[in-house]
């Protein structure tokens, strides 16, 4: 078969989904350590606005990240919010979300790159978007988030203010 007739192999991936201000987001299932209720936070002075504090998870310290801040959504203090705990570069991160969705299986043929019309400060934390049954699922880019949290990132960003 010639190269012109090769069929691109479709792959599937499982994502843990959650909602932020009514929008559906997801991350790879294998990167999720656990899902828990809204954590008790210990504030960190001078931290970027999206860092809501530190969390004690059974003796392990995690950085709590407010996804509403990252995705430029209105602030909401709700005791029903949840936490998706992930391990990023050996560090625990607690992602504060409005509610948890399902684990879904997505097909690579439904994947789209993030449109240029999305503001750059939001787009940089999204890997891509899946079209799913009349809705869109934005995939969180944990690696971009890890870079933002890195101590080597000494420069201020749009999220710091």
C-alpha positions as CSV (number, residue, x, y, z in Angstrom):
1,X,0.0,0.0,0.0
2,X,1.4,3.4,-0.9
3,X,2.0,6.1,1.7
4,X,-0.9,8.1,0.2
5,X,-3.4,5.4,1.2
6,X,-2.2,4.7,4.7
7,X,-4.9,5.0,7.3
8,X,-4.1,7.0,10.4
9,X,-4.6,4.8,13.4
10,X,-7.2,6.0,15.9
11,X,-6.4,5.8,19.5
12,X,-8.6,6.1,22.6
13,X,-7.8,7.7,26.0
14,X,-9.6,7.8,29.3
15,X,-10.1,11.1,31.0
16,X,-11.3,12.1,34.4
17,X,-13.8,14.9,33.9
18,X,-14.9,17.8,36.0
19,X,-16.8,21.1,35.7
20,X,-15.6,24.7,36.2
21,X,-18.4,27.3,35.9
22,X,-20.5,24.9,33.8
23,X,-17.6,24.1,31.3
24,X,-16.4,20.5,31.0
25,X,-12.7,19.8,31.5
26,X,-10.6,16.6,31.8
27,X,-7.2,15.2,32.6
28,X,-5.7,11.8,31.9
29,X,-7.0,9.2,34.3
30,X,-3.5,7.9,35.1
31,X,-2.4,11.4,36.3
32,X,-5.2,11.5,38.9
33,X,-4.3,10.2,42.4
34,X,-7.7,10.7,44.0
35,X,-10.8,12.9,44.1
36,X,-11.8,14.5,47.4
37,X,-14.0,17.2,48.9
38,X,-12.9,20.8,49.1
39,X,-9.7,20.9,51.1
40,X,-8.9,23.0,54.2
41,X,-6.4,25.6,52.9
42,X,-3.4,27.2,54.5
43,X,-2.8,30.5,52.7
44,X,0.6,31.2,51.2
45,X,1.6,34.9,51.3
46,X,2.7,36.5,48.0
47,X,1.6,33.4,46.0
48,X,0.1,33.9,42.6
49,X,-3.7,34.4,42.7
50,X,-4.4,31.0,41.3
51,X,-2.5,29.3,44.2
52,X,-5.2,29.2,46.9
53,X,-2.8,27.7,49.5
54,X,-1.4,24.5,50.8
55,X,-3.2,21.3,51.7
56,X,-2.3,18.6,54.2
57,X,-3.2,15.3,52.5
58,X,-2.6,12.7,55.2
59,X,0.9,14.1,55.9
60,X,1.7,15.0,52.4
61,X,1.7,18.7,51.3
62,X,-0.1,19.6,48.1
63,X,-0.4,23.0,46.4
64,X,-4.1,24.0,45.9
65,X,-4.8,25.5,42.5
66,X,-8.1,27.4,41.8
67,X,-9.0,26.4,38.2
68,X,-11.6,29.2,38.2
69,X,-8.7,31.7,38.4
70,X,-6.7,30.0,35.7
71,X,-9.6,29.8,33.3
72,X,-10.7,33.4,34.0
73,X,-14.1,32.4,35.6
74,X,-15.8,34.4,38.3
75,X,-14.7,33.6,41.8
76,X,-16.9,31.3,43.8
77,X,-16.6,30.1,47.4
78,X,-18.7,27.0,47.6
79,X,-18.4,24.2,50.2
80,X,-19.6,21.7,47.6
81,X,-16.5,22.3,45.4
82,X,-14.3,19.3,44.9
83,X,-10.5,18.6,44.7
84,X,-8.8,16.5,42.0
85,X,-5.4,15.5,43.4
86,X,-2.7,14.9,40.8
87,X,1.0,14.3,40.9
88,X,2.9,16.6,38.7
89,X,6.7,16.2,38.4
90,X,6.8,14.4,41.8
91,X,4.7,17.1,43.5
92,X,1.1,16.9,44.6
93,X,-1.3,19.4,43.3
94,X,-4.9,19.8,44.4
95,X,-7.1,21.2,41.6
96,X,-10.2,22.9,43.0
97,X,-13.1,22.3,40.7
98,X,-16.9,22.9,41.0
99,X,-18.0,19.3,40.6
100,X,-16.7,16.0,39.3
101,X,-18.0,14.4,36.1
102,X,-17.4,10.9,34.8
103,X,-14.5,9.0,33.5
104,X,-14.9,9.1,29.7
105,X,-13.2,7.4,26.8
106,X,-12.3,9.8,24.0
107,X,-11.2,9.0,20.5
108,X,-8.3,10.8,18.8
109,X,-10.4,11.5,15.8
110,X,-12.5,13.8,17.9
111,X,-9.5,15.9,19.1
112,X,-9.1,19.5,18.0
113,X,-6.4,22.0,18.7
114,X,-7.3,25.0,20.9
115,X,-8.6,27.8,18.7
116,X,-6.6,30.9,18.4
117,X,-9.6,32.9,19.4
118,X,-9.2,31.7,23.0
119,X,-7.2,34.2,25.0
120,X,-3.5,33.2,25.4
121,X,-3.5,33.3,29.2
122,X,-6.3,30.6,29.1
123,X,-5.2,28.7,26.0
124,X,-1.7,28.0,27.4
125,X,-3.3,25.6,30.0
126,X,-5.4,23.6,27.5
127,X,-3.9,20.8,25.5
128,X,-6.8,20.5,23.1
129,X,-10.6,20.0,22.9
130,X,-12.7,16.9,22.2
131,X,-16.1,17.1,20.6
132,X,-18.4,14.9,22.6
133,X,-22.1,14.4,22.0
134,X,-23.0,18.0,21.5
135,X,-20.6,19.4,24.1
136,X,-16.9,20.3,24.2
137,X,-14.3,18.8,26.6
138,X,-11.2,20.9,27.2
139,X,-8.1,18.9,28.3
140,X,-6.1,20.5,31.0
141,X,-2.4,20.7,30.2
142,X,-0.7,19.6,33.5
143,X,2.8,20.1,32.1
144,X,2.1,23.8,31.4
145,X,0.7,24.1,34.9
146,X,3.8,22.4,36.3
147,X,6.0,25.0,34.5
148,X,4.0,27.8,36.0
149,X,4.5,26.3,39.5
150,X,8.2,25.7,39.0
151,X,10.6,27.6,41.3
152,X,12.6,28.3,38.2
153,X,9.7,30.4,36.9
154,X,10.9,33.6,38.6
155,X,9.2,36.0,36.2
156,X,5.7,37.4,36.9
157,X,2.9,36.3,34.7
158,X,-0.6,37.5,33.9
159,X,-1.9,35.1,36.6
160,X,0.1,36.7,39.3
161,X,-2.1,39.8,39.5
